[in-house]
């Protein structure tokens, strides 16, 4: 299962993904588009870790999370209409 991270702060929010570099032994973090995360989330094969930087809270959202949480932290376009 893929894991994406959404970082929310006062000015902006953005999505990132961690890539493991096995040959060099470190983790590379890259910013990804919201559309990429939405496609994977609607397929049901990913989870999103939402980090609220201002309050230091972390919320894990996956396909089985309540619709209210998905809409609040990710947006209405992430709600699967087939549920």
C-alpha positions as a Python dict, from the first residue, in 0.01 Angstrom:
ca = {
    (1, 'X'): (0, 0, 0),
    (2, 'X'): (133, 343, -95),
    (3, 'X'): (162, 611, 168),
    (4, 'X'): (143, 978, 84),
    (5, 'X'): (178, 1267, 325),
    (6, 'X'): (-22, 1589, 321),
    (7, 'X'): (142, 1872, 511),
    (8, 'X'): (-86, 2156, 616),
    (9, 'X'): (51, 2480, 759),
    (10, 'X'): (-76, 2837, 783),
    (11, 'X'): (17, 2941, 430),
    (12, 'X'): (-23, 2629, 216),
    (13, 'X'): (-73, 2256, 192),
    (14, 'X'): (107, 2008, -28),
    (15, 'X'): (148, 1634, -83),
    (16, 'X'): (475, 1441, -56),
    (17, 'X'): (586, 1083, -103),
    (18, 'X'): (888, 904, 46),
    (19, 'X'): (1104, 705, -194),
    (20, 'X'): (1343, 448, -48),
    (21, 'X'): (1682, 445, -217),
    (22, 'X'): (1802, 93, -139),
    (23, 'X'): (2130, 126, -323),
    (24, 'X'): (2236, 439, -137),
    (25, 'X'): (2052, 368, 187),
    (26, 'X'): (1845, 682, 241),
    (27, 'X'): (1490, 809, 194),
    (28, 'X'): (1418, 1078, -61),
    (29, 'X'): (1109, 1297, -16),
    (30, 'X'): (945, 1444, -324),
    (31, 'X'): (644, 1664, -374),
    (32, 'X'): (364, 1507, -580),
    (33, 'X'): (55, 1651, -746),
    (34, 'X'): (-285, 1631, -581),
    (35, 'X'): (-424, 1455, -889),
    (36, 'X'): (-176, 1169, -845),
    (37, 'X'): (-279, 1120, -483),
    (38, 'X'): (-649, 1142, -572),
    (39, 'X'): (-621, 871, -839),
    (40, 'X'): (-442, 632, -602),
    (41, 'X'): (-681, 710, -315),
    (42, 'X'): (-992, 646, -524),
    (43, 'X'): (-848, 312, -639),
    (44, 'X'): (-820, 220, -272),
    (45, 'X'): (-453, 128, -265),
    (46, 'X'): (-309, 415, -65),
    (47, 'X'): (-332, 595, 267),
    (48, 'X'): (-263, 958, 344),
    (49, 'X'): (-92, 1081, 658),
    (50, 'X'): (-213, 1435, 728),
    (51, 'X'): (30, 1644, 932),
    (52, 'X'): (-99, 1967, 1085),
    (53, 'X'): (219, 2163, 1151),
    (54, 'X'): (54, 2431, 1364),
    (55, 'X'): (-92, 2193, 1621),
    (56, 'X'): (158, 1904, 1576),
    (57, 'X'): (-122, 1654, 1507),
    (58, 'X'): (-105, 1357, 1273),
    (59, 'X'): (-412, 1190, 1123),
    (60, 'X'): (-400, 874, 912),
    (61, 'X'): (-674, 861, 648),
    (62, 'X'): (-744, 561, 427),
    (63, 'X'): (-1035, 430, 221),
    (64, 'X'): (-1220, 312, 533),
    (65, 'X'): (-1212, 650, 711),
    (66, 'X'): (-1541, 836, 762),
    (67, 'X'): (-1650, 1060, 475),
    (68, 'X'): (-1649, 1363, 707),
    (69, 'X'): (-1276, 1321, 780),
    (70, 'X'): (-1191, 1265, 414),
    (71, 'X'): (-1382, 1578, 313),
    (72, 'X'): (-1235, 1786, 597),
    (73, 'X'): (-868, 1701, 546),
    (74, 'X'): (-840, 1600, 179),
    (75, 'X'): (-1138, 1755, 3),
    (76, 'X'): (-1469, 1646, -146),
    (77, 'X'): (-1304, 1514, -463),
    (78, 'X'): (-1139, 1233, -260),
    (79, 'X'): (-1473, 1077, -157),
    (80, 'X'): (-1539, 759, -352),
    (81, 'X'): (-1887, 776, -510),
    (82, 'X'): (-1913, 394, -523),
    (83, 'X'): (-1912, 359, -142),
}
